Amino acid sequence: MHGIPHNVREVEEMIHVNWRPLCMAWLSAPLLALCLTGCGDDSDDETVIGGGGGGGGSQAGRCSHFDAQRQPFFGDLHVHTVYSLDANTQGTLTTPHQAYQFALGEELGVQPFLEDGTATRSTQLERPLDFAAVTDHAELFGEVEICTNPDYLEYNTLECLFYRSDPENSFIIFNLVSVGLPELPQFPVPEGIPLVSDLPVIGSNGTIPRLPFCGLNGATCLEAAKTPWNDTQAAAEAYYDRSSDCSFTTFVGYEYTGAPLSNNLHRNVIFKTEVVPELPPAYQEYPREELLWATLSEKCKTEDGCEYLTIPHNSNLSAGMMFETTDRFGNPYDAEFAATRQANEPLAEIYQHKGQSECLGTMGAGANDELCGFELLPYNNLTGDRFNGLNTGPPMEQDFLREAMKKGLAMEKDLGVNPFKYGFIGSSDTHLGTPGNVEESDFPGHAGAGENPADGIEGLTDVIEASPGGLAVLWAEENTRESLFDAMRRREAYATSGNRPVVRFFGGWDLPANACGRNDFVELGYANGVPMGGDLPLQPNVGAAPVFAVSALRDPGGAGIAAEPLQRIQIIKGWVDANGDQQEAVFEVAGDPNNGASVDLNSCATSGDGFASLCAVWQDPGFDPDQHAFYYARVVDNPSCRWSTYQCLAAGVDCDAPETVPEAMADCCNADYPKTIQERAWTSPIWYRPAEPVAEENS
């Protein structure tokens, strides 16, 4: 396994440090127990680790590293390759097979390419991943296949000739025609017109149109879509380690890419097993999320061995649409609709290449949360400010997860179900086919770059507002599809901004105040509480307040990776007060936000104190048993250089002499973007729901 060391040899090969001595040097007793549990043991024998209620039981799985107390696996569930329209038109040639090879640590050539197909750049992970999923856009699967494969008769149609001669503009037009028009089916569709794949074409009866060469009912493009979809499945099967080593896990997946007027409604769809629908349900045929879930439920049945979940991303770019509280006909949510959303969508992507979706920090107590400014995009839909007239404005508070989750608490009071009950993951959204390529110091871009292939990249490797993206971390017994998928389903997951800290978060009513000084920290967490993503049990007695235990180990870094120490841990609470108003608060629970850590912007050298590990037991001082609430932890590193700063320094840009700065590097001197960042992790929330009132019996 790659992210979780199990013996000295593996540690030395992976990160060139001995993890166990680091554990011994860093940690007090409880965190030592956490590290040893998370890092596994040195034995290759299959063992059964019992006890620890809720931590996984006592039944061993098929992997030699099975651990009933669970361990963290690092991966990327948002990866685009040559089969995605946008990646393809940006020059990406990486196949799903090559993407998985890259995730395993192999070097990969990336654009710009010379005319003979030779890559002018290459990239490689210093630390391979534990799991990954290729999630190409299902929309236009067939169209891209036809226009890039001369075996099809339609290869020489005018649309395909245009596609190959002008990729940049064909990306815009293909997208606009097929998935980017206003959300036509938001109005009632005439009775007898089913929203399925045999819809009429050319936009009649409120349907999403297809390009003309797709033929009657889109049949030609639907048939062609089977080629990339079948190859996606074949790659996932080829690189899934089914041996007892369980060294790498793949998931069959795809992206559902609704973007009416460029307002982002995207979701990654992840399947638990190799049993998947013949074709992935796409926005073109199912242009609302409830239609997607209904179709997936019809085509992916548990009794057939098929299970799925959906993961929304970039709610920050949805211009108010991702967390709407009405259905496709404008009807308010009812309990059934809210339950459907919660059941199908347990996770959300809080961070990736196109910014964070945690918080905007302009309302209520959140206005005092300066960390909401981290990698915050300045616009609210996918066009951004790059196309005059289409940008719909600055970011909107309602598009961020913290605000949506507070809204969900309020809806739970009325409906009995919370539709926005999300756990958190991060991922990259790479469009180079490079899963996990999220190091700030060596960022090749995620959307293609370089105007002159002969000279390589000119300027920054991506637009200045973008970032390398993050990682998904899953607490699971073993590195298998079943175990990891179950972790996603129960929300025992956390997101990182690309770093690799090990974070535990438990909540309960009787977690001891000295949990951070005990060897059985993890066992206590499972036995006396619930892990991240869980629901607090009912208040056991009047006056009790929930207690939370959070611990973190710093990213150990490795060869070529300069990870920073931890700075602090915060707990963020959201709740609905007695007046029905949505509230939030941020609590500092460990570390020191004023530790004096700093960065030399002339060299990116860092200085200042920090922590190898942090742990805290915290009790909510303002708990009200009648108020719905959620709690999550945010673990923050000392500051370090942002990716753009590394590249500007390497290019020798001198912003004090603007006349010397090449136009392609002008954003190096853009004061709207920071020179430094603070890497971080976000745990999935722990939820509290008041007891249902007991109806009085008639006397």
Rosetta blueprint (number, residue, H / E / L):
1 M L
2 H L
3 G L
4 I L
5 P L
6 H L
7 N L
8 V H
9 R H
10 E H
11 V H
12 E H
13 E H
14 M H
15 I H
16 H L
17 V L
18 N L
19 W H
20 R H
21 P H
22 L H
23 C H
24 M H
25 A H
26 W H
27 L L
28 S L
29 A H
30 P H
31 L H
32 L H
33 A H
34 L H
35 C H
36 L H
37 T H
38 G H
39 C H
40 G L
41 D L
42 D L
43 S L
44 D L
45 D L
46 E L
47 T L
48 V L
49 I L
50 G L
51 G L
52 G L
53 G L
54 G L
55 G L
56 G L
57 G L
58 S L
59 Q L
60 A L
61 G L
62 R L
63 C L
64 S L
65 H L
66 F L
67 D L
68 A L
69 Q L
70 R L
71 Q E
72 P E
73 F E
74 F E
75 G E
76 D E
77 L E
78 H E
79 V E
80 H L
81 T L
82 V L
83 Y L
84 S L
85 L H
86 D H
87 A H
88 N H
89 T H
90 Q L
91 G L
92 T L
93 L L
94 T L
95 T L
96 P H
97 H H
98 Q H
99 A H
100 Y H
101 Q H
102 F H
103 A H
104 L L
105 G L
106 E L
107 E L
108 L E
109 G E
110 V E
111 Q E
112 P E
113 F E
114 L L
115 E L
116 D L
117 G L
118 T L
119 A E
120 T E
121 R E
122 S E
123 T E
124 Q L
125 L L
126 E L
127 R L
128 P L
129 L L
130 D L
131 F E
132 A E
133 A E
134 V E
135 T L
136 D L
137 H E
138 A L
139 E L
140 L L
141 F H
142 G H
143 E H
144 V H
145 E H
146 I H
147 C H
148 T H
149 N L
150 P L
151 D L
152 Y L
153 L H
154 E H
155 Y H
156 N H
157 T L
158 L H
159 E H
160 C H
161 L H
162 F H
163 Y H
164 R H
165 S H
166 D L
167 P H
168 E H
169 N H
170 S H
171 F H
172 I H
173 I H
174 F H
175 N H
176 L H
177 V H
178 S H
179 V L
180 G L
181 L L
182 P L
183 E L
184 L H
185 P H
186 Q H
187 F L
188 P L
189 V L
190 P L
191 E L
192 G L
193 I L
194 P L
195 L L
196 V L
197 S L
198 D L
199 L L
200 P L
201 V L
202 I L
203 G L
204 S H
205 N H
206 G H
207 T L
208 I L
209 P L
210 R L
211 L L
212 P H
213 F H
214 C H
215 G L
216 L H
217 N H
218 G H
219 A H
220 T H
221 C H
222 L H
223 E H
224 A H
225 A L
226 K H
227 T H
228 P H
229 W H
230 N H
231 D H
232 T H
233 Q H
234 A H
235 A H
236 A H
237 E H
238 A H
239 Y H
240 Y L
241 D L
242 R L
243 S L
244 S L
245 D L
246 C L
247 S L
248 F L
249 T E
250 T E
251 F E
252 V E
253 G E
254 Y E
255 E E
256 Y E
257 T L
258 G L
259 A L
260 P H
261 L H
262 S H
263 N L
264 N L
265 L L
266 H L
267 R E
268 N E
269 V E
270 I E
271 F E
272 K L
273 T L
274 E L
275 V L
276 V L
277 P L
278 E L
279 L L
280 P L
281 P L
282 A L
283 Y L
284 Q L
285 E L
286 Y L
287 P L
288 R L
289 E H
290 E H
291 L H
292 L H
293 W H
294 A H
295 T H
296 L H
297 S H
298 E H
299 K H
300 C L
301 K L
302 T H
303 E H
304 D H
305 G L
306 C L
307 E L
308 Y E
309 L E
310 T E
311 I E
312 P E
313 H E
314 N L
315 S H
316 N H
317 L H
318 S E
319 A L
320 G L
321 M L
322 M L
323 F L
324 E L
325 T L
326 T E
327 D L
328 R L
329 F L
330 G L
331 N L
332 P E
333 Y L
334 D L
335 A H
336 E H
337 F H
338 A H
339 A H
340 T H
341 R H
342 Q H
343 A H
344 N H
345 E L
346 P L
347 L E
348 A E
349 E E
350 I E
351 Y E
352 Q E
353 H L
354 K L
355 G E
356 Q E
357 S L
358 E L
359 C L
360 L L
361 G L
362 T L
363 M L
364 G H
365 A H
366 G H
367 A H
368 N H
369 D L
370 E H
371 L H
372 C H
373 G H
374 F L
375 E L
376 L L
377 L L
378 P L
379 Y L
380 N L
381 N E
382 L L
383 T L
384 G L
385 D L
386 R L
387 F L
388 N L
389 G L
390 L L
391 N L
392 T L
393 G L
394 P L
395 P L
396 M L
397 E H
398 Q H
399 D H
400 F L
401 L H
402 R H
403 E H
404 A H
405 M H
406 K H
407 K H
408 G H
409 L H
410 A H
411 M H
412 E H
413 K H
414 D H
415 L H
416 G L
417 V L
418 N L
419 P L
420 F L
421 K L
422 Y L
423 G E
424 F E
425 I E
426 G E
427 S L
428 S L
429 D L
430 T E
431 H L
432 L L
433 G L
434 T L
435 P L
436 G L
437 N L
438 V L
439 E L
440 E H
441 S H
442 D H
443 F L
444 P L
445 G L
446 H L
447 A L
448 G L
449 A L
450 G L
451 E L
452 N E
453 P H
454 A H
455 D H
456 G E
457 I L
458 E L
459 G L
460 L L
461 T L
462 D L
463 V L
464 I L
465 E L
466 A L
467 S L
468 P L
469 G L
470 G L
471 L E
472 A E
473 V E
474 L E
475 W E
476 A E
477 E L
478 E L
479 N L
480 T L
481 R H
482 E H
483 S H
484 L H
485 F H
486 D H
487 A H
488 M H
489 R H
490 R L
491 R L
492 E L
493 A E
494 Y E
495 A E
496 T E
497 S L
498 G L
499 N L
500 R L
501 P L
502 V E
503 V E
504 R E
505 F E
506 F E
507 G E
508 G E
509 W L
510 D L
511 L L
512 P L
513 A L
514 N L
515 A H
516 C H
517 G H
518 R L
519 N L
520 D L
521 F H
522 V H
523 E H
524 L H
525 G H
526 Y H
527 A H
528 N H
529 G E
530 V E
531 P E
532 M L
533 G L
534 G L
535 D E
536 L L
537 P L
538 L L
539 Q L
540 P L
541 N L
542 V L
543 G L
544 A L
545 A L
546 P L
547 V E
548 F E
549 A E
550 V E
551 S E
552 A E
553 L E
554 R L
555 D L
556 P L
557 G L
558 G E
559 A L
560 G L
561 I E
562 A L
563 A L
564 E L
565 P L
566 L E
567 Q E
568 R E
569 I E
570 Q E
571 I E
572 I E
573 K E
574 G E
575 W E
576 V E
577 D L
578 A L
579 N L
580 G L
581 D L
582 Q E
583 Q E
584 E E
585 A E
586 V E
587 F E
588 E E
589 V E
590 A E
591 G E
592 D L
593 P L
594 N L
595 N L
596 G L
597 A L
598 S E
599 V E
600 D L
601 L L
602 N L
603 S L
604 C L
605 A L
606 T E
607 S E
608 G L
609 D L
610 G L
611 F E
612 A L
613 S E
614 L E
615 C E
616 A E
617 V E
618 W E
619 Q E
620 D L
621 P L
622 G L
623 F L
624 D L
625 P L
626 D L
627 Q L
628 H L
629 A E
630 F E
631 Y E
632 Y E
633 A E
634 R E
635 V E
636 V E
637 D E
638 N L
639 P L
640 S E
641 C E
642 R L
643 W H
644 S H
645 T H
646 Y H
647 Q H
648 C H
649 L H
650 A H
651 A L
652 G L
653 V L
654 D L
655 C L
656 D L
657 A L
658 P H
659 E H
660 T H
661 V L
662 P L
663 E H
664 A H
665 M H
666 A H
667 D H
668 C H
669 C H
670 N L
671 A L
672 D L
673 Y L
674 P L
675 K L
676 T E
677 I E
678 Q L
679 E L
680 R E
681 A E
682 W E
683 T E
684 S L
685 P L
686 I E
687 W E
688 Y E
689 R L
690 P L
691 A L
692 E L
693 P L
694 V L
695 A L
696 E L
697 E L
698 N L
699 S L
